[in-house]
Amino acid sequence: MMHPNEPMPPVMILCGGQGTRLRDVTELLPKPMVTIGAQPILWHIMKGYAAFGVRRFILCLGYKREAFIDYFLNYQARSSDFTITLGKQQGIQFHGSHQEIDWEITLADTGDQTMTGGRVARASKYLQDQDDHFFLTYGDAVSDIDFVKLLEAHKQAGKTLTLSAVRPAGRFGELRIEHSGEVSRFKEKPATEQGYINGGFMVADRARLSPYLSDDGSLIFETGVMPQIQQAGGMHAYQHEGFWQCMDHIREHELLNDMWAKGDAPWAEGWS
């Protein structure tokens, strides 16, 4: 059980992939920077974590990392009115403030061609000494998951990795979950799928996860790390029956934008 004053751990977000299935809109932008409304889906994901007290974000960058750098370096200018003075006494004065004033965002270059396992390993140097646990997710899905409850379930289970288990349509990896919550089967994208899948919102025990990681750029987290954890009995599932939606294809991009435009965005209901 978390202490009321205990700070939330950071979240590491995998942002380095090319998003080839969303090619029509990722030719110019990396997938996490594709917008829902006026803001990138990455911003929506970060707002979801921030609603539960997460203030530190580690972005694992690769493909088109300059898009993330430009966005965050210019974040205040994009979100505020400002007055700029040119000439010898150059300066800028921002008017008002934005809700994300206390976010700490580390932009980590983890390599253009690095796979997900290598990205997690390389970005882990930005975890702080007190970070016994950290959230881990991807930059392409939104959910109304309760991250405090997810973290509590992870701590109570005492496992290496806790997954969020969700129930969307097929074409994802299948999980088999025992009554205790332990994952007894993890298969990445089988030919047929039923039941729960990995929703991508995870929590890792830093010390327990470390032996499974390496700086090897070819290490894939989903096929080179997660199955080993599961086979060792170290994978737990937090079953989320609420909203979850990824953005893998154009139709899903359109769906999320339509929901946002209509004011029917379940992933944003808990935002302050």
N, C-alpha and C positions, 0 to 999 in steps of 0.2 A: 504494500500500500504506500502510495506517495505521500510525503509530508506536504501540508498545504503550502509551505514556503520553499519547497524544493524546486530548483529551476528545472525546466524541461531540457532534455538533451538536444543537441543539434540535429539537423537533418542533412544527410548527404543526398544530393539529387543527381542522377546520371543524365547528363545533357549532351553527351558527345557523339551520339549515333547520327546516321544520315537520314533516317525516316523515309526509306525508299518507297514504302507503300503509300505515302502521302506526297509523292513526287511532284504533283502539280503545284503544290504550295510550298515545297521545301527546296525548290531550285534556288530561290533567293534567300530563304531563311531556314535555320535549323528547326526541327519540329517543335522543341519547347518554346520557340519564339513565335510560332504561328498563333494568331490572335483569336480569342473569344471576346467579342465586343471590341473594345479599344485596347485591351491589354493581352499580352502573351499568355498562353495556357500555363507557363511557368509561374507567372505572377498569381494566377488563380490557385495553383497548388501551394505556393508559399503563403498566401492569405489563409488557406485552410489550416495549415500548421500554426500560423501566428494566432489564429482564433483560440488555440488551446495553449498559448503561452510560449511557443517556440520562437526564439529570437535570433538564433544562429543558423546560418545556411552555408553549406559547402557545395558549390556547383562543380561537378566533374566535366570539364569542357574538352572538346576535341574539334569536331566538324564545325566550321564557320564560327569559331569562338569569338571572332571580332564583333559579331552581332550582339553577344551578351555583354562584352566590354563596353561597346557604345551605348547600349541600353542603360546599364547601371551607372556608368560615369555621368550620363546625362539625365539620370532619373529625376532629380529635383527640378531641373529645368523643364522636363516633360510634364511634371505634376503641379507646377506652381506658376503663378504670374511672377515676372521678374523685371527689374530695370537694369539695363547694362550701360555702362559708361565706357566710351571708347577714347582713344587718344593716350596721352602720357599717363593720366591717372585712371588706368583701366580698372574696372571693378564690376561686380554684379551683386545686386540686392534682391533676395527672394522675398516675396510677399506671401504671408501665411505659411502653413506647414502641411505635411501629409501624415497619414496614419502610420506609415512605415518608418517613422523617424528613428526608432530604436532597433532596427534590423541591422545585424552584422553579417555581411555577405562575403564569403571568400570565393574568388574565381580562380579555380585551380586548373592549369593546363595539364591534362593527363594524356595528351598525345592524339594526333589525328586518327591513327589506325588502331589504337589500343582497344581491347575488348573490355567488357564490363567488370570482370574480376580484377584485371590490371588497373582499371580506373579507381576502383574502391581502395585497392592497396596503395596506390600513389597519392590519393587524396587523404588517406588516414593520417598523414603527418600533420594535418591541420586540426585534428581532434586535440582537445586540451586534456591535461592530466586528470581532471575530475570526470571526464566523459567515459564512464564505465559502460554506457550503452549509447547507441545512436540510432536515429531513424534512417532508413534507406529507402529511396523510391526512384521512380522514373519521371521524366518530364513530359509525360503524354497522357495522363489520366487524372480525372477529378472524382472526388467522393465526399460524402458527408460523414465519413468515419470519425469516431471520437478518439483522438490520439492519446488522451489521458488514459482512457480505458484500454487502448491497445498496449500502451507502455506497462500498465499495471498487470495485464494478462501475461505479458512477456516476463516480467519480474517474478510473478508467482509461479510460472512454469519452470523457470530456471534453466532454460534451453539456450542453445547458441543463437538461434534465429527464430523469430516469430513472423509468420506471414499473415496478411489479411486475406481471408478466404471469402470470395464473393461468388454470386451465381448469375453471370450473364449468359448470353448465347455462346455456342461452341467456338472452336478454332484456337483455343488457348490450352495451356498445360493443365492436366488434371491432378487433383489431390484426393487422397483417401485419408479421412480424419477419424481417429479413434475417439471413444468417449472421453478419454483423458485430455484430448486436444492434440496429442502427438500425431504428427503426419507420418503415416505408415506407407505411403506411396507418393512419389513425386515423379511425374513423367511430363517432360516438356513437349507440348504440342503433339499428342498421340493422334492416331488416325480417327478415332472416335472419342468424344468427350461427354461426360455426364457429371452432374453435380457441381461441386465447388471448383474454382480455379484460383490461382494466385493473383490477387488484385494489385500486387506490386507495392503496397504500402507495408513496409517491413520494419522490424526493430532487431538490432544485432547486439549481442553481448561482445564487447570489444575484445576482451581477453580470450574468450572461447573461439571467436571467429579468426583471430590472427593466424593460427597455425594453418588454416586453409587458404590463406592469401599469399600471393607472391607478386613481385614487380614484373613478372612475365606479361608482356603486352598481348599475348595470345590467350591468356586465361579468361575464360568466359564464366561469369558468375552463375548463370542459370544451368549450365551443363558441366562445368568443371568444379564448382564449389557446392552448390545446393544439393545435388544428389549425394555427395559425400557426407554432408551434414545430416541429411535425412537417414542415410544408411547407418549412421552412428547413433541414431535416436535423439539427435539434437535439434529437430525441427518441430515447432509448435504452430498451431493455427488459431487465429482469432477470427471467429465467424462473424462476418458483417452482413446483415440482412438489409441494409439500407441502400442508398443510391451509390452507384459506381458506373463510370463510363470512360472508356479509353477514346483516343483520337488517332486511330490507325489509318483511316481511309477518309476520302473526301466526304462521304455521306455522314460520317461521324462528326467531322468538322462542321458540316452544315447543321446537323442536329444540335450540337452544343451551342452554336451561335444563335440558332432559332430559339432555344430555351432561354438563353441570356436576354435576347431582344424582347421576349414576351414577359420577362420578370419571373420566369418559372425555372430557377436554377437552384436545385436542392443543395448543391455543394456550397452555396454561398449563404444559406439560411442562418448559420451560426456566427457569421462575421459581425464584428462590432462596428 
